[in-house]
Amino acid sequence: MLKSGANLANKASSLLPAAGKRLARRYREFFSQPGSVVLVASAFFALFVAWWVNYFAIALATERASNSVTDIVLSNIPLFEVDGFFVYGTFIFTIVTCGIILARPRRIAFAFLAVALFWIIRSLLTTLTHLAPYEPHDVSDFGPAINKMFFGGDRFFSAHTGMPFLGALAFWKSIPIRIFYLLGSAYFGVVVLLGHLHYSIDVAAAFFITYAIYHIAVWAFPRAYALFHEDDRTLP
């Protein structure tokens, strides 16, 4: 038994350098192509700008939040303490997504551009109507930094529901990844409703708006989209 365990450990240790070499080769091959560095740099810049636009849109919506309204779902379910599920779930989802994207450098540009477009469009919608959170709603005790990042006054639409759905659309041809993102979207949709963090319209509309955002991204960034799907033959 000890010998078999040692053999497994040796095999695992030999696989790690091999995986690292494959990953390094992918990055060398991709960035040696003309225009690839400019494309990824432009996508990163777009993501950076979109993040700041999103930040200021949330600040504006939080500052100008008016009154809460009744909701057919929230008015009929009790309030649950979900801040841990919400915050830790977001971090886990983000880490897994970074791994999925960065494992294949061809995916980076379209992923960044699609997320940037998602943030920009959501920011515009967030600034239109300034509803206050439903009362009562879950109050986070994670501290001011986390509260500012996750519990602002941005109601419409639910980014935590829409972002995983965007991932599902992008990886639709990969059944395991698609299921992961669809489950993630359902998970966050349920969490934000149980915690009264979003109105039901925020969750329901997220799927329709995200679907439109994805197809706008496909149309607006054809080269990045084509690169994203060049590795489809190796998807699980």
Secondary structure, DSSP 8 states (H G I E B T S, - for coil): -HHHHHHHHHHHHHHHHHHHHHHHHHHHHHHTSTTHHHHHHHHHHHHHHHHHHHHHHHHHHHHT-------TTGGGS-----HHHHHHHHHHHHHHHHHHHHTSGGGHHHHHHHHHHHHHHHHHHHTT------SS-----S-HHHHHHHSSS--SS-HHHHHHHHHHHHTTT-HHHHHHHHHHHHHHHHHHHHTT-S-HHHHHHHHHHHHHHHHHHHHH-HHHHHHHTTTGGG--
